[in-house]
Amino acid sequence: MSDELAIEASGLAKSYGTVRVLNGIDLRVPCGSVFALLGPNGAGKTTTVRILATLSRADGGRARVAGFDVARDRHQVRRRISLTGQFAALDAAQTGEENLRMIARLAGLPRAAARRRAAELLEQFELTQAVGRRVGTYSGGLRRRLDLAAGLAGHPSVIFLDEPSAGLDPQGRLITWQVIAGLAASGVTVFLTTQYLEEADRLAGQIAVLNGGVVVAEGTAAELKRRVAAQRLDLTCPTAGAFGQVSQILADRVVHLDPAALTVGVATDGSAAQVRALLDEADPGRDLIASFAVRGATLDDVFFALTGGARCPAR
Amino acid sequence: MPGALIMAGRSLRLSVRSPDALLTALLLPVMLMVVFVYLFGGAVAIGTSYIEYVVPGVLLLCAVTGASTTAVTVCQDMTGGIIDRFRSLDVPGLVLLAGHVTASLLRNLVSTVLVVAVAVGLGFRPHSDPARLAAALGVLLLFVAAISWLAAAFGLAVSAPEAANGALFFLMFLCYASSALVPVRTMPWWLRGFARHQPATPVTETLRGLLLGQPAGGQLWAALGWCVGILTVSVLLSAVLFGRRTA
């Protein structure tokens, strides 16, 4: 095992009862990088994070985090990581400052150092206006930010973030993204999960796409995008017959099929030349396509392309 | 151990900031006292003044009321997001629970003082000396510790804080069906066996003996035995339940 890897997992498997949630997952995350695990609800993202953060035990396979085995050296791993889950892990009846101070103390800082660390984090996360207020009165975005700050209290070297922007408004999401980008710049390793291609794209150097408990694709955002075009051309046909013909002509390039709306989607880069060429090719007689639209690729399209037709269960 | 102190400080802060829990812990015991002395007191003829008889029993009721809150606070921690944070910070389960139990002990100390003060105001006069008073307080706190750990185990076993509230009713029943409020001899025959051989009776009788200057010897060992037994079983049970809950 290399010292350069912050997270290294091989063959991770986990079942709950008869439901197989993880079906042999391999991951390699270099130190100091931001890694995104992208997938729909129920893909196994949270289970993966919980195993890597030592909160759950895998049924099979093994994983090392920050140089230690997550099963055998749990305590060593816990000293080097932090986890910010989907639900705010804060006491609503304590103020933001009290929460941070408590967490810093639990992470092993002496009293005075914990107070300094709390003040530092409140400053860094622009939370100073909420210092003395109980967390119960915070907005969702503010709470999320405090939750992220709490994850840093003990100077972890690996940070796990489970859906860091879930339930946030666009502005809150933007702030969260800035915070995560800041973490990356400070040299810690960030492992995050997300349902949004855009989020993974913005934040992560490496992305693994998880579906049905297996990694279906892995690479940089650019590599994945090469496999799944960033945009989609939707062709809407006037009749069911035309719909059938167009789908046949485009064959394995189809990334989206909606028989009810008579719409066929293909990947495109959005350029006028390519759209024109695709229209000509799909509709040589100029009577098969009634209208078209170019839209941003959704996670659905990614899965459609990567899993060869498996629908993304989230949609 | 610093972790235990931090967790105890946290639990205490949370109880001070939860108005309904504080009200349950402080006001309810005083109300119970008034109810038993003035409402039921007149109807209970036991040969001595009822307030002298009932104050040790009310102290017990007050203890179970305060201690049962532990089930709710433990369950809230287990069902919220914070348990994952504590676990990833490597806080052992028993340390987290010990924090709740410590807060429960301190809450009960305050409510006990309050109840005794009100009792004295209503005419209760202990016939005791400082050593026996200290012994009574010691037995009561041991009982609170045992019942708090039992409540903590209950809080780990149930899946929602609302259900954790049920701990109070079981514990209250234990007090009602004991010598806490009425002598066991006045109960129907089928209840007497249970009433004599359950923890609330020897603990009440021990408190009564120590506070009223009567011999308490025989019941003292039974009381200590029950408390230590409940404490041991509850701590072990909590450890097992915590392990299972977080598996």
Interface residues (C-beta under 8 A of the other chain):
Chain A: R50 A53 T54 L55 S56 R57 R74 H75 R78 R79 I81 S82 L83 G85 Q86 F87 A88 A89 L90 D91 A93 Q94 E98 M102 I103 R105 L106 A107 R134 A150 G154
Chain B: P2 G3 I6 G9 R10 R13 L14 R17 S18 G80 G81 I82 I83 D84 R85 F86 R87 S88 L89 D90 V91 T246 A247
